[in-house]
């Protein structure tokens, strides 16, 4: 049987373990207002903070241990973490953590230190804007941002965000969201080619993408990351939109030029203009 082009979910024998061991982390994610974020990959998950991947977490069933890979710049100043847990240094520190110790590994002290390093060394304005879109749209039923930084087994270039948009009742369509700041030069034309390529990628492999994200959705419900009262049935028709943030003077000119050559391109410009009339 041909292997699906994308499979961002846990195997059925691993999911109960992840659910049991990481309930505490899901609670932290929810309390943070999704400033932390957990995204399921192919048998493992990535933990994000402010849009930056803090670590790759995979479970080894035979040894009942986790491997947690974290970039050295996020743990280089956390001597206590390195002292407490077995690890292999490198560009990515690879920690070996027994099941019973995973709560201690991801305790608030260590998460705070890693978060501080993210703010110090890896601040990216566009990534922050992407994170704001996710956190500001949590809990909706009409638009569900289901994944971020999406690649598959045939393509390495990554879509920024993937959403499910309600068509009617329980029927949803995929919607690719490309996130750009208003001063990004890609707004002058490259973004249309990006978006059309991504839409074709999903359309050409719709059955694989549909199966993947229907499973992904149910597993996130089981973990407590998505609303339990929603049912989804993904139907044909792939949408795409470019969401542009700020920099109105530059952005408006770029969007105007972009629409001249690509009039059907859907662009949403979120501006930071201030209306103080209601507070005066």
N, C-alpha and C positions, 0 to 999 in steps of 0.2 A: 504493500500500500504506500502511495506517495505521501511523504511527510508534508504536513501543512506548512504554508509559507510563514505563518506566524502562530505562536502559541504562548501568549503571555498569561499563564495561569499555573497554579500548583497541581501536581498530580494528586489524585484522590487519596492516596495513602499518606501524603505529607500534610495536606491541608489541616486535618485535626490537630496535629502537633503544633503547627504554626498558630492556629487559633488558640490552643491551650497556653502556649508559651508567651504570646505577644499581646494578650489582652491588655496588659498594663501599658504597653506602648501605644496601642490604639487610643486608650483613654488620654494619654499625654497629647497625642495628635489632635484629638477633639478639643481638649482644653486649650490648646494653643491657637484655636481658630484655624487650624490647618496651615499654620506657619510651618509646622512639620508636615511631612506628607509621605505616605507609603504607596509605592507603585509596584504591582506584581509584574515580574518578568518571567522568563522561561524556566520555571522551577525554583526561582529565588525571588527576593524583592530588593528594591532600592529604597533606602530611607533618605528623604530630602529635607533640607532646611533652607528656607527662603529661595527655593528653586535650585539649590546646589545639592548634588548627590553626596551625602555624608558617608554612606557606606553601602556595600553590596553584601547581603546576608543570605547565605545558603546553608541548607541543613543536610548533614550526612547521617542517613538513617542507621547504617550499620554500626557507627560509633556513638550515635546519639550526641553528636557535637555539631556546633555551628562554626562555619568559617565566616568571619566578618572582615571584609577588605575595605580599608579607609586610606585615602590619600595622605601621604606623610605630612603635608602642610596643615592638615586638620588635627594631627595628633603629636606633632613634633614637640610641642611644649607641655604635653600632658604626661608627665613622668609617672604619675600614679597609675594611670591606665596601662602603661607599658610595663610597670613593675608587677601589677596584679594578674596579668593575663599572658599566657604563652603566645608568642608571636614571631613572625619572620619579617624583619625590616626590609625596606626597599622603597621604591617610589610609592607603592601601595603597601602599607603594613597589613599583613595577613594574620589576624588573631584567631586562635582556636579556643572556643568557648563551650564548655559543657552545658547541656540543657538547663541544669539547675542553677547556672551562674549567669544566664542571659539577662535576667532582671538587674543584677548587680552591674553588668557591663554597660547597660543602657540607662543607668540611674541618672537622675537629674543633674548631678554634679558633672558627670562626663558629657552629657548632652550640652550643658551650658558652655563648657570649655570648647567643645567642637564648634558650637554656634558662634562663640566669640571669634574663633579663628576664621570662620566663614566671613564674618563682617570685616575682619582686619585685612585679609589677603585675597578675597575672591568676590568682592562686590562688583556686580555687573548690572547696569541700569536696566537693560532689556530683560534680563532674567528676573529682576525684581518686579518689573511690570507684568511679566507672565505670571509670577506668583500671586500678584494682586488680583488678577483675573480669576485665578482658581479660588482663592479665599473668599472673594466677594460674590461668588456664585455657588457656594456650597448649599446643599439642601433643596435646590430647585428640582421640579419634576419636568419642566418643559425643556430645559437644557442641562445635560449632565456631562461635565468634563470628566471623561473616563480614563484618560491617559495623557502622558507628556513624554516628549523626546522619543517618538515612535519610529523604530526601524523594523525591518523584518529580515528573513533569512536570505532574501535576494537583493536587498538594498541596504546600503550603509547610511545614506543621507537620512536625516531625522526630521519628521514633522514636529512642529512645536507642541501643539495640543490637538487632541482628538476628542470631539464631543459627540453625544447622542442628542439629536434634536427631535422632539415629539412631532410626528406628522398628524396622527389622530389616535385617541385612546391609548392603547399600549404599543402602537407602532412608532418606531423611531428610525431616523436616518443618520448615517454618519455625517459629521461636519468637521472638516479639517480647518483648524484655526492657525494661521500664521501671524505671529506677533512681531510687530516692528515699532520702534520708536520713530517719531516724526522726522528725526534727522538721519535716519538710516538710508544710505545711498541706494540700497536694493529697491526702495520704493520707486525708483526711476524706471523700473522695467523688469528686473530679475525676479521679483516676487510673483509675477503672473506665471512665468514659466515654472517656478517652484510649485505653486499651488496646482496648476494643471497636471504636472507630473505626479504629484501626490494623489490627486483625484483618480487619475488613470490607474495608479498602483492599486488602490483599493477596489475600484470597479472591476479590474481584471482578475482580482482574487477575492471577490466578494464573499463567496461561501466560507473561505478560510478566515477572513476577517470577522464575519458574522459569528461563526462558531467561537472564535477566540474571545470576542468581547461579550458575548452572552454568558460564557463561563466566567470570565473575568468579573463581570458585573455581579453574578450570583455569589462568587467567592468574597468579594468586597462586602456584600450584604452580610454574609456569614461572619465576617471579621468585625462587623459593626461600623464600617467606614461609609456605607451608603444606606439610604432609607430602606427599611424593610417593607414598606407598603407599596413599593413600585414593582411593576412587572414590565419587561421590555421584550419586544419582538422587532428585530432589526430587519428593515425592508430595503429593497433596492432604491438607488438614487443617492449619489454622494454629493454633498454640498461642500462649499469652500468659502471662506471669508478671510480677509486681511483685517486685523484689528490694529489700528495705529494709535499710539499714545503720545499726547503732548506735542510740544514744539510746533505750535499752530502755524507760525509764519512760514517755516520751511516746509512743513508737512502739506499744507494746502496747495502749494505750488507743485510739489511732487505728485500729489494725488490727482491734481488737475491734468498734468501731463500724462500720468498713467492711464487715466480714464479716456483720454483722446485715442490712445492706441489699443486699449483693452476696455471698451465700453461696457462689457458684460461682467467685468470683475466686480465682486462685491467687496466694498471697503467700508469699514466702520471706524470713524475717527473720534476717539475719546479725548475731549479737551479739558484743560484745567482752568478754564476761565472762571472768574469769581463773580457772583452776583450778591452784593451786600445789601440790596434793597430791603431784604426781610429782616435785617438786624439794625437798620438805621432808624 
